[in-house]
């Protein structure tokens, strides 16, 4: 069913404004089927998950936030989505507690501002802490006693322009830690990120710049040997006119008299204004659809599995997320 | 919250509400700096470039400073490559006596230049080669913002001395946190004043009181986690950079003051989406708190208003009737498109109204979405016209 069997870590990136957080949330719902438990992580401190799912701001703790998308005709309950807001300071303290029994020294580090230094100023460390926690959630070990084992983890990642830098932790730390425990740790993380157990999905809209950035992003991911997943085309316009009508709408040759007749037949009080207005709107729409189609060809040429999500006219609320999750499931991303 | 009222920069004479008068802002010789800020993907770069072009063609001597590492502005200005030096934009109509230069920020080079100008050659070399410096200057979140402000300060200083420019338009980076560029100088200062830095500097400054049990505890812990080499690099870095930091801090404060000056105008750019407008609201509030002069809000990519008075519900109902008889009905398709557009416009209007209810004194310009992408001067001119057109969303809007 799914195009991505065996993927445990779904990384969702995209240019700003393309709706990557929405897609990440919908993907988490779609993956949480038939008793599966999925973790949805955010790393950019925006509390976007809390807003989308209409819950209180998330702490640095895994919280159950939603029931997964039910599969029609499948017995048993759907799965569960947990959410985690990863905050670098908390991640560092947790990491220190988990791997180094620092005790008093750990508290001293905090007191002397080392934690703040490491998470805000020390280069690359912030990203490594964030990815490190994601890694820990995917690959739970005995150090984190009693923690939930997840069937899949979805990461609402930084935008396309930063994604390679974000995931390429060993490179980021290369100049700093050539040997030692941090180096070993980041190498282990890279092994997961580069394996078929990870997929980096890119969200785009059918406009020139975002599609171009998606193409660039794929090239950069490939160069860094990170596994490229699917391309999710978001916010696709409605398809209420067929190809022939679109051509006519663009050329301005739609049959105004017939439209006026049908409007009257449908019981609308028609005047020329209404007909002219509808035809003008059709012309605009046809023009945009034409641009979309040319970008769709560019996306197709990227030769990646592609998924399309409609633009919901009322915006995305919780119900809308399930609707999008259903689309993703039907198309095979989940 | 009293006393922290949002100032409306060069337009401060009037209690401005309603549409933002972009041309008045551009024509006002008192406007020396325009800063476009907002979350990622809302069209900041295009807005900055369009404003700069319009100002130039209205007779201002303009430089536009973009920070976005993508070559978006370069593309839209028809320049193959932008670097750290302003270059004239070809094809600008100079009839009114204005001109336009454009540049893209090279943040590492800007940082290097600051270090070179502040430290002795040997010290500078030591800093530039340090792995911490290399990482800090090329990838530290906030460096870009800080360097943008640094470059703004430099260009402003030069322009004042030589009279090259009378208007600087600044595009801000698509930050993780939209206000990183305001916080960056403060963050750098607090980093320098932090206990950790003083701790790291202690050995270099000879015996200090901090060289106590606490210090040993920390260095041992750090060595255990990072390894000895990293700690030594870090110590060298901090010690070396300390000498140039005084200069940094003074400059950062000067730039901050420049942002607060009367000649500066902030434009908050947003898209008619809940997230972008929430971010914009936060921006407006923060600018107010920091006493930064806000000129107004630009809402990009607004859905064009539908024509006629047919409501979305009526259109959907009629479409359903037609589809019942003929599933391929063209008219039903047209009605559904109309309904979709009506709903989008209503939703966007509601979002804007909510923003206006919370921030009634922020003048707003609404720019309808263009059918195509903007990638040439003609496109930028069109955006400029739409910006200046204020709330006239569509010629047939009723």
Boltz contact constraints between the chains, C-beta under 6 A:
constraints:
  - contact:
      token1: [A, 15]
      token2: [B, 41]
      max_distance: 6.0
  - contact:
      token1: [A, 16]
      token2: [B, 40]
      max_distance: 6.0
  - contact:
      token1: [A, 16]
      token2: [B, 41]
      max_distance: 6.0
  - contact:
      token1: [A, 16]
      token2: [B, 174]
      max_distance: 6.0
  - contact:
      token1: [A, 17]
      token2: [B, 41]
      max_distance: 6.0
  - contact:
      token1: [A, 44]
      token2: [B, 176]
      max_distance: 6.0
  - contact:
      token1: [A, 102]
      token2: [B, 221]
      max_distance: 6.0
  - contact:
      token1: [A, 105]
      token2: [B, 217]
      max_distance: 6.0
  - contact:
      token1: [A, 105]
      token2: [B, 221]
      max_distance: 6.0
  - contact:
      token1: [A, 108]
      token2: [B, 217]
      max_distance: 6.0
  - contact:
      token1: [A, 108]
      token2: [B, 218]
      max_distance: 6.0
  - contact:
      token1: [A, 109]
      token2: [B, 221]
      max_distance: 6.0
  - contact:
      token1: [A, 112]
      token2: [B, 195]
      max_distance: 6.0
  - contact:
      token1: [A, 112]
      token2: [B, 196]
      max_distance: 6.0
  - contact:
      token1: [A, 112]
      token2: [B, 199]
      max_distance: 6.0
  - contact:
      token1: [A, 112]
      token2: [B, 218]
      max_distance: 6.0
  - contact:
      token1: [A, 113]
      token2: [B, 194]
      max_distance: 6.0
  - contact:
      token1: [A, 113]
      token2: [B, 195]
      max_distance: 6.0
  - contact:
      token1: [A, 113]
      token2: [B, 196]
      max_distance: 6.0
  - contact:
      token1: [A, 114]
      token2: [B, 196]
      max_distance: 6.0
  - contact:
      token1: [A, 117]
      token2: [B, 196]
      max_distance: 6.0
  - contact:
      token1: [A, 121]
      token2: [B, 191]
      max_distance: 6.0
  - contact:
      token1: [A, 123]
      token2: [B, 135]
      max_distance: 6.0
  - contact:
      token1: [A, 123]
      token2: [B, 136]
      max_distance: 6.0
  - contact:
      token1: [A, 123]
      token2: [B, 139]
      max_distance: 6.0
  - contact:
      token1: [A, 123]
      token2: [B, 140]
      max_distance: 6.0
  - contact:
      token1: [A, 124]
      token2: [B, 135]
      max_distance: 6.0
  - contact:
      token1: [A, 175]
      token2: [B, 131]
      max_distance: 6.0
  - contact:
      token1: [A, 175]
      token2: [B, 134]
      max_distance: 6.0
  - contact:
      token1: [A, 175]
      token2: [B, 135]
      max_distance: 6.0
  - contact:
      token1: [A, 176]
      token2: [B, 131]
      max_distance: 6.0
  - contact:
      token1: [A, 176]
      token2: [B, 230]
      max_distance: 6.0
  - contact:
      token1: [A, 177]
      token2: [B, 230]
      max_distance: 6.0
  - contact:
      token1: [A, 179]
      token2: [B, 227]
      max_distance: 6.0
  - contact:
      token1: [A, 180]
      token2: [B, 227]
      max_distance: 6.0
  - contact:
      token1: [A, 208]
      token2: [B, 373]
      max_distance: 6.0
  - contact:
      token1: [A, 238]
      token2: [B, 340]
      max_distance: 6.0
  - contact:
      token1: [A, 240]
      token2: [B, 333]
      max_distance: 6.0
  - contact:
      token1: [A, 240]
      token2: [B, 336]
      max_distance: 6.0
  - contact:
      token1: [A, 240]
      token2: [B, 337]
      max_distance: 6.0
  - contact:
      token1: [A, 241]
      token2: [B, 333]
      max_distance: 6.0
  - contact:
      token1: [A, 245]
      token2: [B, 330]
      max_distance: 6.0
  - contact:
      token1: [A, 259]
      token2: [B, 331]
      max_distance: 6.0
  - contact:
      token1: [A, 262]
      token2: [B, 331]
      max_distance: 6.0
  - contact:
      token1: [A, 266]
      token2: [B, 318]
      max_distance: 6.0
  - contact:
      token1: [A, 266]
      token2: [B, 321]
      max_distance: 6.0
  - contact:
      token1: [A, 266]
      token2: [B, 322]
      max_distance: 6.0
  - contact:
      token1: [A, 268]
      token2: [B, 318]
      max_distance: 6.0
  - contact:
      token1: [A, 273]
      token2: [B, 308]
      max_distance: 6.0
  - contact:
      token1: [A, 274]
      token2: [B, 308]
      max_distance: 6.0
  - contact:
      token1: [A, 277]
      token2: [B, 307]
      max_distance: 6.0
  - contact:
      token1: [A, 277]
      token2: [B, 308]
      max_distance: 6.0
  - contact:
      token1: [A, 278]
      token2: [B, 334]
      max_distance: 6.0
  - contact:
      token1: [A, 278]
      token2: [B, 338]
      max_distance: 6.0
  - contact:
      token1: [A, 281]
      token2: [B, 337]
      max_distance: 6.0
  - contact:
      token1: [A, 281]
      token2: [B, 338]
      max_distance: 6.0
  - contact:
      token1: [A, 282]
      token2: [B, 334]
      max_distance: 6.0
  - contact:
      token1: [A, 285]
      token2: [B, 337]
      max_distance: 6.0
  - contact:
      token1: [A, 287]
      token2: [B, 371]
      max_distance: 6.0
  - contact:
      token1: [A, 288]
      token2: [B, 371]
      max_distance: 6.0
  - contact:
      token1: [A, 291]
      token2: [B, 372]
      max_distance: 6.0
  - contact:
      token1: [A, 313]
      token2: [B, 340]
      max_distance: 6.0
  - contact:
      token1: [A, 313]
      token2: [B, 343]
      max_distance: 6.0
  - contact:
      token1: [A, 313]
      token2: [B, 344]
      max_distance: 6.0
  - contact:
      token1: [A, 315]
      token2: [B, 347]
      max_distance: 6.0
